[in-house]
Amino acid sequence: MALAGSLSEYSLAEIFQFIQQGYKTGLLSINPDNDSVQTFINPSYIWFQNGRLTAHARDLSKLGLLSMIAQRAWVDVDNLAALRQELKSTNQPLGLYLKSTGGLDTEQLRLLFHSQVLQPVCGLFKITDAKFSFDEQSPLAYPEMTGISMNANEASLLGLRVLRDWSLIEHKLPAPDFGLQRLYPEKPSFKLDTQEIQVWELANADISITQIAQKINIALEKVQQISYRLVAVGLVKEIVLDLVLPSPAKLAIATDALPTKTGASKSALSKSFMSNLVGFLKKRV
């Protein structure tokens, strides 16, 4: 099954959440829109396995990771041809294969994953003018894999956390008078920063985002961005807070206080006023 669309319709965070929640395996391709003003966008290819981010490349040659290793002189250049041939006969991530043969250590694999995957993928979250497609039939790219992977939602959180210009997705931020509700009682397995924890702990479906901002003394816009991040990775959901209707007795008292000319007109006004007010309040719920 292939999923395709535009990043102007579905944000990268929403796509990552779809992949994570469905434990999807496949290839996510991101290509510049022909009509895009963001002409600097290069194609990107991101591989997932069971909802986890495993590799990233700028093309489909499947030589990106090997080139990075060679540039760092971590592999003898004279052995590259033989190494490529060996990789054709094994369904094993390149990084793990080199680690098993003593060519790379764990720290080198971590550095490679950060450079090859995390840095470029986080940069993609600022893009909105691009086409995407997700192909579940695409095979895993073992030559591009270090053997390290990351939860897709955690990768999404990192990408949104370093986003500086929110203007292009500002319309997707939760409204200030909306509330938040935690979807799980326990904290997530991946790490939240201090402000994210504060907002997550107050997501009890009883106060608005504006009130959360006041409680933790953080700018409202910042709290909206944090809330969006928590929603995007499936930790909380936006909710419309309940509007408490006045009791019939209080409504009656309020209408009795209205000035009227005659008892009959007062009675008619009271019934009309109460009917309209209750109808209006119900529409707001």
C-alpha positions as CSV (number, residue, x, y, z in Angstrom):
1,M,0.0,0.0,0.0
2,A,1.3,3.4,-0.9
3,L,0.3,6.7,0.8
4,A,1.0,10.0,-1.0
5,G,0.2,13.6,-0.6
6,S,1.6,17.0,0.1
7,L,3.3,18.3,3.2
8,S,1.1,21.4,3.0
9,E,-1.9,19.0,3.8
10,Y,-0.2,16.6,6.2
11,S,2.7,17.6,8.3
12,L,5.8,15.4,8.6
13,A,4.9,15.0,12.3
14,E,1.5,13.6,11.3
15,I,3.1,11.2,8.8
16,F,5.6,10.0,11.4
17,Q,2.7,9.4,13.9
18,F,0.9,7.3,11.2
19,I,4.0,5.2,10.7
20,Q,4.6,4.8,14.4
21,Q,1.1,3.9,15.4
22,G,0.8,1.4,12.6
23,Y,4.2,-0.1,13.2
24,K,4.8,0.5,9.5
25,T,7.8,-0.8,7.5
26,G,8.7,1.0,4.2
27,L,10.2,3.9,2.4
28,L,9.1,7.5,2.9
29,S,10.1,9.7,-0.1
30,I,10.0,13.5,0.1
31,N,10.5,15.4,-3.2
32,P,10.3,19.1,-3.9
33,D,7.0,20.4,-5.3
34,N,7.4,21.6,-8.9
35,D,5.6,24.8,-8.0
36,S,7.5,25.2,-4.7
37,V,9.3,28.5,-3.9
38,Q,11.6,26.4,-1.6
39,T,13.8,25.5,-4.5
40,F,16.7,24.5,-2.2
41,I,14.8,21.3,-1.2
42,N,16.7,18.1,-2.1
43,P,14.9,14.7,-2.4
44,S,15.1,12.7,0.8
45,Y,14.5,9.0,1.4
46,I,13.7,7.7,4.9
47,W,13.4,4.0,5.8
48,F,11.3,2.7,8.6
49,Q,11.1,-0.7,10.2
50,N,8.2,-1.6,12.5
51,G,7.5,2.1,13.1
52,R,11.2,2.9,13.8
53,L,13.4,5.3,11.8
54,T,16.4,3.3,10.5
55,A,18.1,5.2,7.7
56,H,18.1,8.3,5.6
57,A,19.7,9.1,2.2
58,R,19.6,11.8,-0.5
59,D,19.4,9.2,-3.4
60,L,18.6,5.6,-3.9
61,S,22.1,4.4,-4.8
62,K,22.4,2.8,-1.4
63,L,26.0,4.1,-1.1
64,G,25.4,7.1,1.2
65,L,26.4,5.4,4.4
66,L,29.4,3.7,2.9
67,S,30.6,7.1,1.5
68,M,30.3,8.7,4.9
69,I,32.4,5.9,6.4
70,A,35.0,6.2,3.6
71,Q,35.2,10.0,4.0
72,R,36.1,9.5,7.7
73,A,38.7,7.0,6.7
74,W,37.1,4.3,8.9
75,V,37.3,1.8,6.1
76,D,40.2,1.0,3.9
77,V,39.3,2.4,0.4
78,D,41.0,-0.6,-1.3
79,N,38.4,-2.9,0.4
80,L,35.3,-0.9,-0.7
81,A,34.6,-2.9,-3.8
82,A,34.8,-6.2,-2.0
83,L,32.7,-4.8,0.8
84,R,29.9,-3.8,-1.6
85,Q,29.9,-7.3,-3.1
86,E,29.7,-8.9,0.4
87,L,26.7,-6.7,1.3
88,K,24.7,-8.0,-1.7
89,S,24.6,-11.5,-0.2
90,T,23.6,-10.5,3.4
91,N,20.4,-9.0,4.8
92,Q,22.3,-7.3,7.6
93,P,22.7,-3.5,8.3
94,L,26.0,-2.3,7.1
95,G,26.9,-0.8,10.5
96,L,26.3,-4.0,12.3
97,Y,28.2,-6.0,9.7
98,L,31.3,-3.7,10.1
99,K,31.0,-3.9,13.9
100,S,31.0,-7.7,13.8
101,T,34.2,-7.7,11.7
102,G,35.9,-5.2,13.9
103,G,35.7,-2.3,11.4
104,L,33.6,0.0,13.5
105,D,32.7,0.4,17.2
106,T,29.5,1.4,19.0
107,E,30.5,5.1,19.3
108,Q,31.3,5.4,15.6
109,L,27.9,3.9,14.8
110,R,26.2,6.5,17.0
111,L,28.1,9.3,15.3
112,L,27.1,8.0,11.9
113,F,23.4,7.6,12.9
114,H,23.4,11.2,14.2
115,S,25.0,12.6,11.0
116,Q,23.3,10.4,8.4
117,V,19.8,10.3,10.0
118,L,19.0,12.6,12.8
119,Q,20.5,15.9,11.5
120,P,19.0,15.8,8.0
121,V,15.6,14.4,9.2
122,C,15.2,17.1,11.8
123,G,15.9,19.7,9.1
124,L,12.9,18.3,7.1
125,F,10.4,19.5,9.6
126,K,10.7,23.1,8.4
127,I,9.6,22.1,4.9
128,T,6.0,22.4,3.8
129,D,6.2,22.7,0.0
130,A,7.0,19.2,-1.0
131,K,5.4,16.0,-2.1
132,F,5.6,12.8,-0.1
133,S,4.9,9.1,-0.6
134,F,5.2,6.1,1.7
135,D,5.6,2.7,0.1
136,E,5.2,-0.3,2.3
137,Q,6.4,-2.6,-0.5
138,S,9.8,-1.1,-0.7
139,P,12.6,-3.3,0.7
140,L,14.8,-2.2,3.6
141,A,18.0,-0.6,2.5
142,Y,20.5,-2.6,4.6
143,P,23.6,-0.8,3.0
144,E,22.2,2.5,4.4
145,M,21.5,1.2,7.9
146,T,23.8,1.5,10.9
147,G,21.8,-0.9,12.9
148,I,20.7,1.9,15.2
149,S,17.0,2.9,15.0
150,M,14.7,5.4,16.7
151,N,11.0,5.5,17.6
152,A,9.4,7.6,14.8
153,N,7.5,9.7,17.4
154,E,10.7,10.5,19.2
155,A,12.4,11.5,16.0
156,S,9.4,13.8,15.3
157,L,9.7,15.3,18.7
158,L,13.3,16.1,18.1
159,G,12.5,17.7,14.7
160,L,9.8,19.9,16.1
161,R,11.9,20.8,19.2
162,V,14.6,22.4,17.0
163,L,12.0,24.1,14.7
164,R,12.6,27.9,14.8
165,D,10.0,29.3,12.3
166,W,6.5,28.1,13.2
167,S,4.7,30.5,10.9
168,L,4.0,27.9,8.2
169,I,2.2,25.6,10.7
170,E,0.9,28.2,13.0
171,H,-2.7,27.5,11.9
172,K,-2.3,23.9,13.3
173,L,-1.4,25.0,16.9
174,P,-4.1,24.3,19.6
175,A,-6.4,27.2,20.4
176,P,-5.6,29.0,23.7
177,D,-9.0,28.2,25.1
178,F,-8.7,24.5,24.3
179,G,-7.6,22.0,27.0
180,L,-5.3,19.0,26.9
181,Q,-5.8,15.4,28.0
182,R,-3.1,12.9,28.6
183,L,-3.6,9.7,26.6
184,Y,-1.5,7.5,28.9
185,P,-1.0,7.8,32.7
186,E,2.7,6.9,32.6
187,K,5.5,9.1,31.1
188,P,6.7,8.0,27.6
189,S,9.7,5.8,27.1
190,F,11.5,8.6,25.3
191,K,12.8,11.7,27.1
192,L,10.8,14.9,27.4
193,D,12.5,18.2,28.2
194,T,11.6,20.2,31.4
195,Q,8.9,22.4,29.8
196,E,7.3,19.5,27.9
197,I,7.1,17.6,31.2
198,Q,5.4,20.6,32.9
199,V,2.8,20.9,30.2
200,W,2.3,17.1,30.1
201,E,1.7,17.0,33.8
202,L,-1.0,19.7,33.6
203,A,-2.8,18.0,30.7
204,N,-5.7,16.9,32.9
205,A,-8.6,18.0,30.8
206,D,-9.6,20.6,33.4
207,I,-7.7,23.8,32.4
208,S,-7.1,25.6,29.2
209,I,-3.8,26.1,27.4
210,T,-3.9,29.7,28.5
211,Q,-4.2,28.7,32.1
212,I,-1.3,26.2,31.7
213,A,0.9,29.0,30.4
214,Q,0.0,31.1,33.4
215,K,0.7,28.3,35.9
216,I,4.2,27.5,34.6
217,N,5.0,31.1,33.6
218,I,5.8,30.5,30.0
219,A,4.6,32.6,27.0
220,L,1.3,31.4,25.6
221,E,2.7,30.9,22.1
222,K,5.5,28.7,23.5
223,V,3.0,26.6,25.4
224,Q,0.9,26.2,22.2
225,Q,4.0,24.9,20.4
226,I,4.8,22.5,23.2
227,S,1.2,21.3,23.1
228,Y,1.4,20.7,19.4
229,R,4.5,18.6,19.9
230,L,2.9,16.5,22.5
231,V,-0.2,16.0,20.3
232,A,2.0,15.2,17.3
233,V,3.7,12.4,19.1
234,G,0.5,10.9,20.5
235,L,1.0,11.8,24.2
236,V,-2.0,14.1,24.6
237,K,-5.0,15.2,22.7
238,E,-6.8,18.5,22.3
239,I,-10.2,18.8,23.9
240,V,-12.9,21.5,24.0
241,L,-13.4,22.3,27.7
242,D,-16.9,21.9,29.1
243,L,-18.9,25.1,29.4
244,V,-20.9,25.0,32.7
245,L,-24.4,26.1,32.1
246,P,-26.1,28.3,34.8
247,S,-28.8,26.5,36.8
248,P,-32.5,27.2,35.9
249,A,-32.9,28.9,39.2
250,K,-30.0,31.4,38.5
251,L,-31.4,32.0,35.0
252,A,-34.8,32.8,36.5
253,I,-33.3,35.2,38.9
254,A,-31.4,36.9,36.1
255,T,-34.5,37.3,34.0
256,D,-36.6,38.6,37.0
257,A,-34.1,41.4,37.3
258,L,-34.8,42.7,33.7
259,P,-36.9,45.9,33.5
260,T,-40.5,45.3,32.1
261,K,-43.6,47.4,31.7
262,T,-46.3,44.9,32.6
263,G,-46.4,41.5,34.3
264,A,-47.5,39.9,31.0
265,S,-44.7,41.4,29.0
266,K,-42.3,40.4,31.8
267,S,-43.4,36.8,31.7
268,A,-43.1,36.7,27.9
269,L,-39.7,38.3,28.0
270,S,-38.5,35.9,30.7
271,K,-39.5,32.8,28.7
272,S,-38.1,34.2,25.5
273,F,-34.8,35.3,27.1
274,M,-34.3,32.0,28.9
275,S,-35.0,30.0,25.7
276,N,-32.6,32.1,23.6
277,L,-29.9,32.1,26.3
278,V,-30.0,28.4,26.9
279,G,-30.0,27.8,23.1
280,F,-27.0,30.0,22.7
281,L,-25.1,28.4,25.6
282,K,-25.8,24.9,24.2
283,K,-24.3,25.9,20.9
284,R,-21.1,26.9,22.6
285,V,-20.7,23.5,24.3
